[in-house]
Amino acid sequence: MEKYINEWNKECYRGVTNETPFSADLFHYPEWQPKEYGEYSLAFHSELGSLTVLRRMTGFGYIDIESGFRDKDGKFWLASGDVDVRESDEKTVGEAIQFVKRMANTCIGE
């Protein structure tokens, strides 16, 4: 697995497979970050797609953590309700992707 910066100046990894070991250390902070309420976003981009974590203030006045996965075909899954894939105890990237898909309750492969 090799880290590189792509043509859109995003940190990415090549050589990632479903069997690649999964770790919170794979995520980076994108250039833009929310500014209030301790909000943050994190991303892990590879040729399998992108895993993301967002901690944000909802429109209902509470903090939520959401995990997302966008595959290489543009389909998107979003698991909201304090779901942080980094804390899922999944051992491989493939398992982490399946965790987000299984927990998805907002967008499901749309």
N, C-alpha and C positions, 0 to 999 in steps of 0.2 A: 504494500500500500504506500502510495506517495502523495504528499500534500503539494498542491500547486495553486496558483492564482489564475483564474480563467479570464477570458476576454472582457468580462463585465466587472473585473476586479473583485471577484468573490473567491473566498477560500474554498477549495474543493479537494476531494481525494479521488485518485484513480487506482484501479486494481482492487476495488472493493467487491466482495462477493457476499452472498447470504451467509457464508460461514465465517466472515471476518469478525474477530472479537469486537464486541460493542462496549463502549465506554463513554462516560460523560465528557471525557477529555477530547473527544472528536468534535465537539460543538465549539463554535466561535460566536462572538458578538458581531453581528453585522454593523456596518458603518452607522446606520441610523439606529438610535435607541430612544424609547419613550423617556420622558423627562420627569414625570410625576409619580407619586404613590409607590415608589420602589419598583416600577415596571421595568421589564427587560424582555428582550427577544434573543434567541439563540438559534443557530442553524448548523446542520451537517449536510453538505452537498456531496453526492457521489454519482457514479454512472447508474446506480440503482434508483436514484431519485433524491429527494430532500426530506430530512426529518427536521422538524422545528419545534421549539418550545417558546411559548409566549406567556408572560405573567403580566396581567393588565387589570386596570379598574374597569369593571363592567358598567353598563348604563344603569344598573340597579344599585350601585354604590358599594359593591364588595369586590375584593381581589379574586381573580380566577387564574388558574394555570391551565393552558391548553397545549396539547401536543398534536402536531399535524404531520402528514406524509403526502407528498406529491410525487407520483411516479413519473417515469420518463415519457409517458404518453399524455401527461397533464391531468390525470385523475387525482382527486384530492380527498383525503380523509381527515376529519378533525374530531378529536376527543376532548371535550371540555368538562369542567367540573373537578378541578384540581387534579388533572391527569398530567404527570410529568414523566415522559418516557425515560428520562435519565435515571429515575428512581425505580424503574420497573423490575430490576434484577434480571433482565434478559441478558443472555450471554453472547449472542451474535447479532450482527446487523439485521439479518433476516428475521430473527425472533423479535427484535425491536420494531421492525416494520409491521409484523403481524400483530404485535401488541397494540399499536396505534389503530390498525384496521379493526381489530376486535373490540376496542374500547370506543370507537367512533360513534358519536351520537348527534353530531351536528351536520357534517358533510360525510357522505358515505360513497366514495368512488365517483364523485360528480366532476 
